[in-house]
Structures are given as structure tokens and as C-alpha cells.
Amino acid sequence: MYTHNKNIVTAGVPVAEAKRAIVFLHGRGSSAEDIISLNNHLKIEDAALFAPQATNNSWYPYSFIAPIDENQPALDSALAVIKDLVAEIISSGIPQDKIYFVGFSQGACLTLEYITRNAARYGGAVAFTGGLIGKEVNMSNYKGDFQQTPILITTGDPDPHVPVRRVEVSEGLIKKMNAKVTMKIYAGRVHTISQKEIELARQLIFDAV
């Protein structure tokens, strides 16, 4: 039931011609088509875009702050989908340090969980409203060195799904793993992606103006 298929939506520049790749991860109840259309706002023009589709539009069944066992085997399956996609992108000729990640909500949590379990030099990552997964943050799950990978984490305060405290704890751990982290908390922002966040992602992560 929780084995995610390999349905991956692509857009942007053909991978053979692209200078970089962006992996988009959608939120609960959303779709690959919806999250990849975010590039209409980000306007990254030199990248191959990839967005895997979660089974039944959800990467794992319960809250990201539920005990990890409760979200298995879906969570491991979701992480494996990303791992396989990253391997395919690298084998197509785009190096790991030119691979970027963008996720919203459940997809933002999955983004942070994947890159922190596999810390290395990536092009960058944007987590629009997300934090590391689990009832508690289990330090033993995370290893590697981000080598100053730029990472943007944003959220609203309060957010109905993502406690600010978890965002702060996630930021601290990722920073300790040698990432260049920017965290922005927007008072009263609803559960969405604002234009300010889009502009910040362009400026800090994608070097676009």
C-alpha cells in the first residue's frame, strides 16, 4: 500500500542540456504537477525539473511529528524514491552539487529529512514550512557534512501543521552539520507559500534576481 511508484513529472530544460536539476516534493493532498508549477514563480531557467508523485497524494500517513514507526513503511519508501531519483540525475551527468530540492509542507519535511540523512554538498534546498521528521529529532539518523550547502527554511507562526519549535530545532541541527541555513518565521502567515518566500528562495538559493 505504501510503496510509492516511480511516476515522476519532468519539466524545464532537457536533462542533457541542463546546468542543474531541481527536485520538487509536493505536500499532502497535492500533486507533482502542482508543485512543479511553482517554477512559474521561481523562474529558474537553466534547470531540469523533477517532481515525483506520492501514492494517494501523501508521502506518509500521519503527522510528521508522530512517532516514526507509525509512518512506516511509507516514510522509508518515500526516502527511497528520492534516493533513486538523485542517483538517476547524477547518472545523467548532473553532479550532486548541482542538485537542488524544493518542498512544501509534507514535502518540505521530506526534503529536510532526506538531505539531512544524506548530508553532502548540494546546490541548495528550500523547505517551505517544514522540519525534521519524528516525535523527537533522533540525532543518530543524521550524518555527513553539508559543506556549506545553502538551505532556506520558512514557516508561519503559528502554523496548524508545523510547530515553530520543531523548525528551530531542525535549523540548529542542520547548521551544526555545516549547512549555510537561513530560517524565516512569518507571524500570522497562513499555510501557503508567500511571494516574500519565493523572492528569498530566488535570492539565497538560486542566485537569481
N, C-alpha and C positions, 0 to 999 in steps of 0.2 A: 504493500500500500504506500509506503514512504520511500520507494526507490524513484528518485527523480529522473525523468527521461533526459535525453540529450538534445531536446528541442532548443536550439539557440538561434535567436533572431540576430541578423547582422545588418549593418548599415555603414555609412561613411565611405572612406577610401578603401578600395580593394587591398587586402592584407599584403599582397606582393608589392604594392606601391606606397604603403603607409609608413610614416616615420615613427608612429607609436600606436598603441592599442588601448582602448578603454573598455573595461568590463563593467557593465551596469547591472545592479541587482535590485529587483523590484521589491516592494513592500507586500505585506499580507493583503490578499484580496485584489491585488493589482496584476499587471502582466508585463512580460518582456517588451511588448510593443509600446506600452505606456511609458516605461522607464527609459527606453532608448530614445523616445521622442524628447526627453529632457535636453538632448543635444541641440534642439531647435533654439534653446535658451543659452546653453553653454557655448554653442557656436565654435566647437573645436573642428577645424577644417582639414587637419593633416593626419587624422587618425582612423584606423579601422575600429568599428564599434561592435561589441558583442553583448548580448543580453540573454542569458539562459532563462528558461521558463520553469517555474516551480510546479510540481504536481499539485493539482487542485488550487493553484494560485497561492500556495503557502509553503514556506521553506521548512517550517516545523510547527507542530500543532498548538503549543501553549505559549504563554508569555516568555520573553527572553530572560526574565529573572525567575522563572520556575527552575526547580532542580534539573540539571542537565539530563539525568536519566529519563525524566518524563518527556523530554523532547527527542529521545532516541527511538528508532534508528534514523529518524528523519534528518536530524542535525548532521550526523556523520555523512549521510548520503548527500546533503547539500554541500558540505565542505568538499566532498569528493568531486562533485560536478565542477566546482571552481578549480580545484587542483588539476583536473583533466583539461579544462579549458585553457588554463595558464600554460600547461605543457604543450598543448596544440599551438598556441600563439607563438611560443618560443621556437617550436619546431618549424614554424612557417617563416622564421627569420627575424622576428622582432625580439630583441633581448629583454630580459626581465626588468632591467632598469628603465625600459620604455613602456612598461605596462602600468596602467592606471586603473583605479577602482572608484566607482561612484555607486553609493547605495542610499536608499531612503527607508527609514523606519525599520521594519524587519530586515530589509536588505542592507541597511546601514549597520545593524548589529552583526549580520553575517559577514559583511565586509571587514569590520574590525576583528571579528573572531578569526577569520581566515588569515588575514595578513599578520596578526599578532602570534598566531600559532606557527607561522612560517615567515618570521621576520627576516627581511633582506632588503637590499636596495631596490625599491620600485620607483616608477616615475612619480607616483603620488597617490593619495587616496582622499576621498571625500565621503564622510559619513553624515548625511543629513538626518539628524535625530536618531542617534543610536549609541550603544555602549556594548562592552564585552558581555558574553552570554553566560548565564548560570545564576543560581540562587546567591552564591558567593563567587567572587572572582578567584578562581583556582590558579595560583601563580605557576604551578607545575605544568600547566597546559601550554605555557608560552615560552618560546626560546628563539634565539637568534639576535641579530643586530640590524636595525633599520638603516644604519649608515646615513643618517640624516635625511631619510625619505620625508618629504613634506606631507603632512596629514592635517586635514581640516575636519573638526568635529563640531557640529552645531546642534542646538536643541532649543525648545521653548521652555519657559518657566512660569507656571507648571506645564508639563506635558502629560496627557492622560495615559500614555503607554510607557514613557521612558523617564524614570526618576532622575532628577538633576544629579543627585549624589552618585549614581552609577556612572554617569557621563564623566564626572570629575575623577572618580577612581580609575576609570579606563584611561583617561588622559594622562594621569600620573604614571600608570604602569607603562604605557606606550612611550612616554617621554623617557623613562628610565632605560628603555630598550633602544635609545639613541635615535628616536624619531624627532623631526622638527615639527612639533604639534602646535596648531592654533585651535583653541576652543572658544566658541562664541555661544553665549546663552542669551536668548532674546525674551525679555519679560513680556508675558501676555500673548506671545505668538501662538497661533493655533497650529494644529498638527498638519503642517504643509511645508513646502519649500518656498521661501520668500525671495523676492528679487535681490535683496541685500546679500542673501546667502549665495545666490548664483554669481553675483559680481565678485564676492570674496573668493569663491572657488576658482573663477577665471583668473583672478589676480594672483592668488597664492599658490595654486596647484598647477594650473595650465599655462601660466606665464602669458596670458592674453590680456589685452587692454582694449 
